[in-house]
Amino acid sequence: MRIQCVDVSEKKKITIAAPVQKVFSIDLGYNYLMKITSPSYSITLRLLIDNNVGMFGKIATAIGNTGGDIDSVDIVSAGKETIVRDITVNARDDVHEKEIVEGIKKIEGVKVIHVHDRTFLAHHGGKIGIYNKVPVRNRNDLSMVYTPGVARVCMAIHQDKEKAYRFTIKKNSVAIITDGSAVLGLGDIGPEAAMPVMEGKAMLFKEFADIDAFPIALSAREPDKIIKVVKYISPAFGGINLEDISTPRCFEIEERLKQELDMPVFHDDQHGTAIIILAALMNAVKVVEKKLEDLKIVISGAGAAGTATCKTLLLVGIKDIIVCDRAGAIYKGRKEHMNHVKQWLSENTNPRMIEGSLSDAMAGADVFIGVSAPNLITVDDIKKMSRDQIVFALANPEPEIAPDDAVPHAKIFATGRSDYPNQINNMLCFPGLFRGLLNSRAKEVNDEIKLAAATAIASMVDEKNLCEDYIVPSIFDRRVTTEVASRVSEAAHRTGVARR
């Protein structure tokens, strides 16, 4: 990884090439802004290069001068006069990618044949597909998987619908339903544009829990229409994952589907977020030596994630919670900018009846949880919290406060990003949760199941290893899915919603 430090006042640049293991600061007596290259902005350049000594050095220097980070170099072909190389470079953003290309074009003896954005290449033709579990090699195979043999299986299911779990993909399939109205960090971009996110989620289901998940983007916005469609397609699936549907419609859609379908329905933006936040908080309080039930918590965001997080924290006995929206603290009797969800929040939170702005609410708080928008709080807001502040700034991709500003002042700081410690990511929850639901053939996702998932995630960080920078397990720790699935399945059986 290459970090470029830009002196905001004098426009000086210092490039440091080093592996970055933790968040750190460099004090050079100036006001420096950290800019980190990322594989998510990486390009592969195919270059036709004069076969002379020192040419590659010129190319590497040009890339370095523009702040690019060379990831790999491959020789495509070589001749006496020219050589063709593929050079992969990590950049900071799409503008930086163009700067790198222009820098190379200026080198005499180098021709840019073409440039590929590797992120777009990864999505080319879609990221998922289907495959056959049973081969079709001859007439015998065909007669069993299709006509005439398939008719016997169809009739067996016709006589007993439960057999669909045994003889179809239903037992291991999840529908990922979206209308593209509230895509994380992007907003209302529509169903077509939401598909790459849904495909990515399907990949994670398969990779981490071996679940066949199908992205289904709907060109409908009315709750009645979405509910009807999901009900109509539900026979093919063992569970429903609602995704990126805007508030307050998402609450009605989930609640009605839970009532009308005999299968687990889970809105990940709500409950997946709440589960992983609770798991992180369970471990964070151990580090700062506080008790969950004694915490004073401020939540920024009264949408899907904020509301579900609030309800989940109330479940574990936390009573002093203030939820804030654009108009400030939500309190009993507030009249402006209210809806039925905020009305519930006003009646069940903020026992001290705090009024005013988000900044006002943060005075004396133990925990700040941001699930809202970038740059809403300041260093001064963190300083006026209680001792050993816990700050979860989870707006993505830009959090409620810049990490480099917050880290020196918060005892524990977490984001939803992968380039800082303590990544609070729903990926730690939903694969294992649905694996446990499908394994137990659960009818619903109740509160006990959610708490079991949170406890499982928290338990994957050994207490002797807990510290300010390590309160949640790695998203690539494969044990997490197994542990979450096991505890979810146990909770489903214990609460009587399991059918297997």
Order of alpha helices (4+ residues) and beta strands (2+ residues): beta-beta-beta-beta-alpha-beta-beta-alpha-beta-alpha-alpha-alpha-alpha-beta-alpha-beta-alpha-beta-alpha-beta-alpha-beta-alpha-beta-beta-alpha-alpha-beta-alpha-beta-alpha-beta-alpha-alpha-alpha
